[in-house]
Amino acid sequence: MRSTREKMDNLGNMEVHDSTQEGVDVMEFEAPSSPDASYSNSFPGNEDEAKEPPTVPPHLQHTLLNCPVNVEASGSLPHPQNVILNHLYIGNAENTRSMVALGLTHRFRSKFVTVVLYKPARRRGM
């Protein structure tokens, strides 16, 4: 057994072994066969299209787009909940059918940045 010294002048033992083994055969890998019947081109049924979409969790209803406008506000909004960060939201105001509002809130260090994009709504039939 050999011994070596480290940078801090500590003495350590070192064992050296030959890692090559003789007489080892490496087998080829063969993927297991799967029956051809397990693959198909069938289309999914309509039962998934008939289902209602899942309900939104209640904590996601409190987004900045859904808050009422406070005219007397000092310009700063309340801190958003962590669960609404990095999600895309669509404003659902009843009186603004002519436009769509998209909002996204990010956290940058200790600040929160909310980006709101307004887009004219496309009218059906045009």
C-alpha positions as CSV (number, residue, x, y, z in Angstrom):
1,M,0.0,0.0,0.0
2,R,1.3,3.4,-1.0
3,S,1.0,6.6,1.0
4,T,0.8,10.1,-0.3
5,R,0.8,13.6,1.2
6,E,-1.9,16.2,0.5
7,K,-1.5,19.9,0.1
8,M,-2.0,20.5,3.9
9,D,0.7,17.9,4.6
10,N,-1.8,15.2,5.7
11,L,-0.7,11.7,5.1
12,G,-3.2,9.4,3.3
13,N,-3.1,5.8,2.1
14,M,-3.8,5.0,-1.5
15,E,-4.8,1.6,-3.0
16,V,-4.3,1.0,-6.7
17,H,-6.3,-1.7,-8.5
18,D,-6.3,-2.7,-12.1
19,S,-9.8,-2.0,-13.4
20,T,-9.6,-4.0,-16.6
21,Q,-11.0,-7.5,-16.3
22,E,-10.1,-10.2,-18.8
23,G,-12.7,-12.5,-20.3
24,V,-15.6,-10.2,-20.0
25,D,-18.0,-10.5,-23.0
26,V,-20.3,-7.6,-23.8
27,M,-23.7,-8.7,-25.1
28,E,-25.7,-6.7,-27.7
29,F,-28.8,-5.0,-26.5
30,E,-32.0,-6.2,-28.1
31,A,-35.2,-4.3,-27.6
32,P,-38.1,-6.4,-26.5
33,S,-40.6,-6.9,-29.3
34,S,-44.0,-5.4,-29.0
35,P,-47.1,-6.7,-30.9
36,D,-48.2,-4.7,-33.9
37,A,-51.7,-4.6,-32.5
38,S,-50.5,-2.2,-29.7
39,Y,-50.0,0.6,-32.3
40,S,-53.0,2.1,-34.0
41,N,-54.1,5.3,-35.9
42,S,-57.5,5.5,-34.2
43,F,-58.8,8.9,-33.3
44,P,-59.8,9.7,-29.7
45,G,-63.5,9.6,-29.1
46,N,-65.8,12.6,-28.6
47,E,-66.3,11.9,-24.9
48,D,-63.4,14.2,-24.0
49,E,-64.9,17.1,-26.1
50,A,-68.2,16.8,-24.3
51,K,-66.7,17.3,-20.9
52,E,-66.8,20.8,-19.3
53,P,-63.4,22.3,-18.5
54,P,-62.2,21.9,-15.0
55,T,-63.1,24.7,-12.5
56,V,-60.5,27.2,-11.7
57,P,-59.2,27.0,-8.1
58,P,-60.6,29.9,-6.0
59,H,-57.2,31.4,-5.3
60,L,-56.7,32.1,-9.0
61,Q,-59.8,34.2,-9.1
62,H,-58.0,37.1,-7.3
63,T,-55.9,38.4,-10.1
64,L,-55.0,42.1,-10.7
65,L,-57.2,42.1,-13.8
66,N,-60.3,41.1,-11.9
67,C,-59.8,43.7,-9.1
68,P,-62.1,46.7,-9.1
69,V,-60.5,50.0,-10.0
70,N,-59.8,52.2,-7.0
71,V,-59.7,55.9,-8.2
72,E,-58.2,57.0,-4.8
73,A,-55.3,54.5,-5.0
74,S,-51.8,55.9,-4.5
75,G,-50.5,54.1,-7.7
76,S,-49.3,51.0,-6.0
77,L,-51.3,47.8,-6.0
78,P,-51.4,45.1,-3.3
79,H,-48.8,42.4,-3.4
80,P,-50.0,39.5,-5.6
81,Q,-50.3,36.0,-4.2
82,N,-47.5,33.6,-5.1
83,V,-49.9,31.3,-7.0
84,I,-50.8,33.9,-9.6
85,L,-47.2,34.6,-10.6
86,N,-46.1,33.6,-14.1
87,H,-49.6,32.8,-15.3
88,L,-51.4,34.3,-18.3
89,Y,-54.8,35.8,-17.4
90,I,-57.6,37.1,-19.6
91,G,-59.7,39.9,-18.2
92,N,-63.4,39.0,-17.9
93,A,-65.0,42.4,-17.4
94,E,-68.6,42.4,-18.7
95,N,-68.6,46.0,-19.9
96,T,-65.5,45.6,-22.2
97,R,-66.7,43.2,-24.9
98,S,-64.9,45.3,-27.6
99,M,-61.5,44.5,-26.2
100,V,-59.5,41.7,-24.6
101,A,-57.1,42.3,-21.7
102,L,-54.2,39.9,-21.2
103,G,-52.1,40.1,-18.0
104,L,-49.0,38.5,-16.7
105,T,-47.3,39.2,-13.3
106,H,-43.6,38.4,-12.7
107,R,-41.5,38.8,-9.6
108,F,-38.1,40.5,-10.0
109,R,-36.2,40.3,-6.7
110,S,-38.5,42.1,-4.2
111,K,-40.6,43.9,-6.9
112,F,-43.6,42.7,-8.9
113,V,-44.1,43.6,-12.5
114,T,-47.5,43.3,-14.1
115,V,-47.8,43.6,-17.9
116,V,-51.3,44.2,-19.3
117,L,-51.9,44.0,-23.0
118,Y,-55.1,45.3,-24.6
119,K,-56.3,44.0,-27.9
120,P,-59.5,44.7,-29.9
121,A,-61.8,41.7,-29.7
122,R,-62.5,40.0,-33.0
123,R,-66.1,40.1,-33.8
124,R,-67.8,36.9,-35.0
125,G,-69.0,36.8,-38.6
126,M,-66.5,39.4,-39.8
